[in-house]
């Protein structure tokens, strides 16, 4: 026995490798907690293709348990979900067998605290009602889904999204009262949670960056210049952002700089994004083993997001690499940015294009935003951001034992 306090954390997927925003956040939070507590991670698995990732992550924690989830795709089961009061986002990550396995495991170990990593894992965390519980909210799920629904064209999918948003909102109101503390990405998300649970403890931990991994290499940027977009490409806000860029912003840029190139880097681009590829001007890479070479070669990082929540990991990564950022206000939400000093903010297509073109033609502005962004990124080091969470967990465990 180590003598350290024991924590059980339920995650919707094995958070390794940290190659998406959600996995990145979960990985660094768990890594920080593992330095102070004995952490057991319980993850669900729909399609863990590479078992070596689970083996690698297992070295980061005391123990990793994986529950296999089996979901039917039959029409009658789809209709069952439509009629169910549970949001699909919650139902997708559980079944009766997994819940039973979790119930047995939680009672076989002497835990001091339980954490649900995202709203969808709350049914697992609540299997030990005698323990203090924390829920980590990567975003406000109901707001995210309602935003996607509002932006979608009229179809059966839009109706289903509105139903899902309504179910999620009801679920959020019901569930937050069962938790002693909540971790959010931004103050805006924290204010939303407080309306559902006025007395809950809230710790705001913005998305951060591993400053030892992401740092400028000093190699020259490529010419002709490259505009870079990075994000998980099956995530609807990223799809919408790329479409918005090419439909409304890119034409203005091409009029002035026809030599400019664009790279779209990220997992699982759908056909509509793949069709944008037009070598050598536009490249859609799909998954890449290491995103840093793309940050190093690019001239401007573009974040034309119109939907979303939380804070943007990729912005902080780009800044840490010394790459200037042009973003919408939505894209930079949750970050303490200073337009003109560490970022260029523009919500109008022409203004967005102007920001990109100014950076491509004005070395002084490029250098100012590069230096300012790097300085800002240093405030978002994961090691520092996660310290308050460690303090919160220690305090909750002490209170339980008192």
N, C-alpha and C positions, 0 to 999 in steps of 0.2 A: 504494500500500500504506500502511496506517495505522501499521504497526509494532506494533500491539497483538496479543495472543494471540487465537487463533481457536477458537471453540467451536461444536460442532454439537449442537443440542437436538432430540430427537424427541418430539413431542406427539401425543396421539390425536385432537386437533381443533385448529383455529385458535383460540387463546385470546383471542379478541376478538369482540364486546365482552365485558368481564369481568362477565357477568351471571348466572353460576352459581358455586357454591363452587369447583369444580375450575378453571374458567377464570379466576376471580379470582386464585386462588393462583398458577397458572402465569403469568398475565400479569405480576404484580408481581415474581415471581422473575426472569423473563426481562428485565423492564425494568431491574431492579437490575444484572443481569449485563451488559446492553448499555451501561451507563454506564462499564464498565471493560474490556470485551472486544468483539471483533468477533463477533457472534452470528448464526449461521444457524439458522433454525428449519425443521424438516421436519415437516409435519403430514399426517395422512391425512384424507380427506374422503369421507364417505358421502353427505351431503346439505347441502352448503354453499349455502344458498338465496340469500344476499345476498353477492355478490362484493365489494361495497364494504367489507365488514368486513375481508376479506383485504387489500384495498388500504390501508385505514387502519392495520392492524397492521404492514404491510410497512414503514411509516415508523419503526416502533419498533426494528427490527432491521436487520442488514446485508442479509439476504436471507431471503425466505420461499419455501419450496418446498412444493407440495401434491401428494400422491400420491393419485390416484383409486383408491378401493377398490370392487370390484364383488363382491358376495356373492349367491349364489343362494339362493332361498327354497324350492327344491324339496325334497320329502320325502326323497329319497335323500341329499341333501347334509346335511339335518338328522340323518339316521341316521349319516352319516359322522362328524359331530361327536360324536355319542354314543359312538362306538367309538374316537375319537381320544384320545390321551393328553393333548392340549393343552386347557387351559381355553378355554371359549367366549370369555371376556373377552379373552384374548390373540389367539385366532384371528380374532375379529371385525375387528381393526384391521390386518390384513395379508393380502396375497395375493402370489403369486410375482412378478407384474409390479412391484408396489410395492417388494418387497425387492430386485429387480434394479436398479430405478432408484436406490434408496438406496445400494446397493453401488457403483454407478458414480459417484454424486455424492460419496460419501465419499472415493473414491480420486482424484477430480479436484481436491480441495481439500487444502490443507496445514493440517489441524486439529491442535490441541494437546490437546483433551479432548472427550469425548462424554458427553452426558447423556440418559438415558432418563427422560422425564417420565411416571411411572407404570409399573407392572410390565408392562403390555401392550405397551410400546414396547421392551422389552429385546431382542427379536430384531433390531431395527434397530441399536441401539447396539453390539451384539456383532459387527457386520460389520467393525469396525476393532479387532481384538483387540490390536493393537500400541499403542493409545492408552489412557491412564487413563480410567476410566469411573465415572460417578456415576448412581445410580438414585434418583429422587424417589418416595417412597411417600406418597400423599395419605392413605392409610389402610392397614390390614392387610386385604387383599382377602379372604383365606380366612375371617377372623373376621367380616367384614361379611356375606358370603354365607351362612355357617353361621347367623348370627344371624337373617337374613331367613328362612332355611329353617325354623328352629325356631319362628318366629312365624307361619308360614304354615299354613293349614288343610291337612289331608291331601288330596292330589291328585297328579296326575302332575307338576305344576309343582313341588311340594315335593320329590319324588324327584329331579327334575332339578337343583334347587338344591343338594341334598345331594351329588349327583355332582359338580357344579361346585365346591363348596367343597372336596371331597376332591382334585380335580384342581389347584385353586389352591394348596392346602397343599403338595402334592408339588412343584409348579412353584416355589413360593417357596423351598423347601429346596434345590432344584437350582440356582436362578439366583443366589442372593445371593453364592455363592463366586466368581462371575465379576466382581464389582464391587469397586472400591477404596474407595468411600465411598457412604453412603446418607443421604438427607435425610428426616427424619420430621416429623410434626406435633406429636408429644407424646413425653414420656419413656416412657409405657406402650408406645407403638409401637416406640420405640427398643429397649426391653428385649426385646421380641418378636423384633426383627431380630437382636439379638446372639446369641440362641439358635441361629439358623440360620447366622450368620457371626461367630464369636467375635472375630476379629481385625479386623473391618471398621471403618473410621472412620465415625462417626455424628455428624451435626449436626442438632440439634433446632431446627426453625424453626416456631413456632406460626403458625396463621393470623392475619393481621393486618388492618389497616384503613388506608385512605387518609384521614388526619386533615384534609387540606386539602379533601377532597370531602365527608366526613361530619362535620358540626359543627352544633351547635344554631343554629336560626334565631331563636329567641325569640318565635315566633308562639304565640298561645294554643292549648292543646289543645282538641279538640272536646268538646261536651257535647250529647247523652249520650256517655258514655265509650266508647272503642273499644279492644278487645283485638286485637292484631296478631300474626299468624303469617306469617313470610316464609320461603320455601324453594322449591327446584325440586320441583314437585308430581308429577312422574312418578317421583321417587326414593322407593323403598318406605319407608325409615324416616320420611320426611315424611308419606306417606300414613297410615302406622300412627299417627303422632303426632296427626294431625288427628282420625282416628277415635277414638283413645283420649280426646282432649279432649272431643269432643262426647258420647261415650257415658258417660263417668264423671265429668268435672269440670264441664262446662257446666251440667248441671242444678242443682248446688249454687249456682253463681253466679247463675243466673236466679231462684232462690228469693228471694234477697236483693236483687238488682239486675235486675229484669225489663227495665229500659231499656237494658242494656248491649248494645253491638254488637260483632260480630266480623268482621275482615277477614282473608282468606286470600289472600296475594299470592305468585305464583310461576308459572313456566312450566308449561305443558301439564298442567293438572289433569285427572285421568282422570274418567270419568263419575260414579264413586262420590263424588268430591269435589265435582264440579259440582252434584250433586243436593242437597248440603247448603245451597246458596244459598237464602235466605229473606228477601228484601229487606223492610224496610231493616235487619233484625236481623243477618243473615249475608250477607256479600258474598264471592264468589269471583271475583277479578279476572282470573286468568290472567297473561300477561306484561304488564309495565308498562314504559314508557320510562325512568322514573326512580323508584326506590323511596323516595327521601328525603321526598317529601310525605306518604307513608304513615307513616313514622317520626315526622314532625313533628305529625301530627294525632292519633296514637294516645296512649292513656293508660298502657297496660301492654303490654310485649312478652312473649309466651308461647312457651315452648320445652318442650312436653310430650313430648320424645323418649324412646323406650325402646330404640332400636337406633342403631347408628352407630359411628364411630371418628374419630380425628383431633381437630380442634378446630373450633368453630362460628364461621364468619365472621360470620353474621348477628347473633350475640350481641354481638360486638365492635362491629359497625356500629351496632346499637341503642344500646349504651352511649355510643359516640362522639356520637350525636345527643341524649344526655341522657335517653333513654327507659328507665325502670326495667324490669328483667327478672325474670320468674318462670320458673324452669327446673327440670327434673329433674336429678339428679346426672349421668345419662348425657348430657343436653344440654349440660352445662357442663364435660364432661371435657376435660382438656388446658389449661384456663385457670386461672390462679392467682387464683381468686375467694375472697371472704371473705363467707360468708352473713351477712345482716343489715347489712353495710356497703356492698357494691356489687352484691348480687344476693340474691334470695329463692330458696332451694333447697327443693323438696318432691317426694317420690317417692310420696306417698299422694294419691289424688284429692281427699280432703277438705282436706288440708294445702295442696295446690296451689290449690284454690279459695279457701281462707282467705288465702293470700298475695295473690291478685288482689284480693279484697275489702278487705283491709287497705290496700293501695295506693290503692284508689279512695276510701277514707274517711279516710285519715290523711295529711294534707299533709306532716307532718314526716317520716314514713317515706318518702313519695314523694320528697321533696327529698333525704333522706340517700342513698337508693339511686341517684337520678339523679346527684348529685354524685360519689358513690363510683364509680359505673360509668364516668362520664366520666374520672375520674382513672385508673382501671384501663386504659381504652382507650388512654390516652396512652402506656402501656408497650408497646402492640402496633402501633406505627407501622411500616408495611412498610419504610420507609427504614432504620430501626434493626434490625429483625428480620433483614433480608437481608445485613447487613454481614458476619456470620461466614461466610456462604456464599461471598461474594467472596474473603475471606481463604483459605478452604479451597481454592477453585479456583486461586488464585494459588500456593499452596503446592504443590499437586499438579503444576502445570505446571513450577514451578521444579525439583522433584524429577525430573521426566522429562528435563529438559534438562541436569541436573547430570551 
